[in-house]
Structures are given as C-alpha cells and as structure tokens.
Amino acid sequence: MRKIVGIVLLGLAAAAAAGATFLPLSELLIRLAPGQPQTAYVTTGWSTRFGGTEDEHGPLFGIPVVLAAAALLAGTRWRRVAYAGAAGLAGVTGMLFVYLLNAISFHEEGNIAIDPALEAGFGNGIWVLVGAVVLAFGAVVVHPDD
C-alpha cells in the first residue's frame, strides 16, 4: 500500500511541477503613460509576455523544474532518486521564489517612476511549485525503503 501511495504522490508532484511551468510565476501590471490602461507583464517557466507581445528569448526557468520532475518519476523505483528529485525541486523552487521575491520587491518599492499604481506579485505557478515540493517530500516519506 505504501508503494502505491508513494508512486501516486510522486506522479502528482511531477505533474504539478511540470504543469506549473506553464502558469504565471510572476505578474506585473504597469501603466506606460498616464491615463493608459495597465498592461500585464507575465513570466512563466518558458516565456515572458508583455501585453500581447511575447519575448522571443524566454527565461527557461522550466528546464530545471522539468528535470527535477523527471527525477521524481524515476524515483518511483528507487527512494534515493525520489529524494534527489524532491531535493532538486525544492532547490529550484526556492531559488526561483527568492529571485521573483527580489524582482517583485524592487517594483513594489517604487523603483519604476513610470507608474506609481504599479502592481507586482506572485502568479499561481509559484504556489503550485511549492505544493509540488510538499507532495514530493511526502512521497519520499511514504516510499518503501530499497
């Protein structure tokens, strides 16, 4: 029974982590000129969009997340690999969280004089990644020993 629960949790964690890379990790609403509507600047694991324009040089935050998710899937067989995948996912998520926190704090402190009503915050993707980390470590705990 523990093995089945561990496999399900690892699968859910891997799917959540990979899926989170397509969700917004951070969102910024900025007005480029007085009287203009705010434009969304959205970063995902694979792209950055400003309004309807997509940056051709995406951030590629998704690559290490997908690699950690693949390690989680390989961990369905070996507990040590599952632990390595969970640790890798936690490391990538933590580093991404701190990076985005710094970027969001920079914008919220009024460092951009264009729009005093600027809004910056985390997107749903970062919270899904945090949830995937919790699922991954839960899977490691219930994973039967080798």
HUHU-V616817 format. One record per residue. N is the residue number from 0. D_LAST is the distance of its C-alpha to the last C-alpha in whole Angstrom. Layout:
BEGIN
n d_last
N D_LAST
N D_LAST
END
This chain:
BEGIN
n d_last
0 15
1 13
2 11
3 15
4 16
5 13
6 14
7 17
8 17
9 16
10 19
11 21
12 20
13 21
14 24
15 25
16 25
17 26
18 29
19 30
20 31
21 34
22 35
23 37
24 36
25 39
26 43
27 46
28 49
29 52
30 56
31 57
32 61
33 63
34 63
35 61
36 58
37 54
38 52
39 48
40 46
41 43
42 40
43 37
44 34
45 36
46 39
47 42
48 45
49 48
50 50
51 50
52 50
53 46
54 46
55 45
56 43
57 40
58 38
59 34
60 32
61 30
62 29
63 26
64 25
65 25
66 23
67 20
68 20
69 19
70 16
71 15
72 16
73 14
74 11
75 11
76 9
77 6
78 6
79 8
80 11
81 11
82 12
83 14
84 16
85 17
86 18
87 20
88 21
89 22
90 24
91 26
92 27
93 28
94 30
95 32
96 33
97 34
98 36
99 37
100 38
101 41
102 42
103 43
104 44
105 46
106 48
107 48
108 50
109 53
110 53
111 54
112 57
113 58
114 57
115 57
116 55
117 52
118 49
119 45
120 42
121 38
122 38
123 35
124 33
125 32
126 31
127 29
128 27
129 27
130 26
131 23
132 22
133 22
134 20
135 17
136 16
137 17
138 14
139 12
140 13
141 12
142 9
143 6
144 4
145 0
END
